[in-house]
């Protein structure tokens, strides 16, 4: 990533699009301080990520949920136990090992499963679920963490159309009903336009589009994926400068 100037407001549902290898995953992992930042400044939820460490970093990460393309579930465990793992920072080690949770924690787990419409599958092992169901378990696990931001790294790229739509509808409901900011990398442009409130296009490590899904015309798409210089002004209205600064409120 280079010369990136970006501010993400609370409650936005952002799609990050662009060709493979342009820095989409790097941008997401930088927000979570999972990749090194060598230049510039990155502020997330008021914290200076470019120089954060130790307990401050742990506290920041506890406020950020992450959803991966490969689900990252313990597939031999049940849906309930996988969702409960999202609360590990809030549960002491011994009860967690015994899978013993308080009544309030069980209510929270059930609420998260209900949000993703998997409460009836609570005791089913995750290796018996479909890919779309496993991704919804991953969303419920992130919700159990009570995050302020969810980062979704290619959450539907390995799913069929029906499952992908259910996952995107779930993410939109989480964003709309709970006010959780979501930043998601997407290869599917139609999902970005249908479900997200803002689209950021990357090309060659730079932001070349930042705006409403309604503004993503075919010329803009060509610019994002082919780097056509002549439509640069359309993609970046108001002469937005490229500065090495990212702020996630």
Secondary structure, DSSP 8 states (H G I E B T S, - for coil): --S-EEEE-TT-EEEEE-STTSSHHHHHHHHTT-S---SSEEEETTEEGGG--HHHHHHHHHTEEEE-TT----TTSBHHHHHHGGGGGGS-HHHHHHT---HHHHHHHHHHHHHTT-GGGTTSBGGGS-HHHHHHHHHHHHHHTT-SEEEEESTTTTS-HHHHHHHHHHHHHHHHHH--EEEEE-S-HHHHHHH-SEEEEEETTEEEEEE-GGG--HHHHHHHHH--GGGHHHHSGGG----SEEEE-
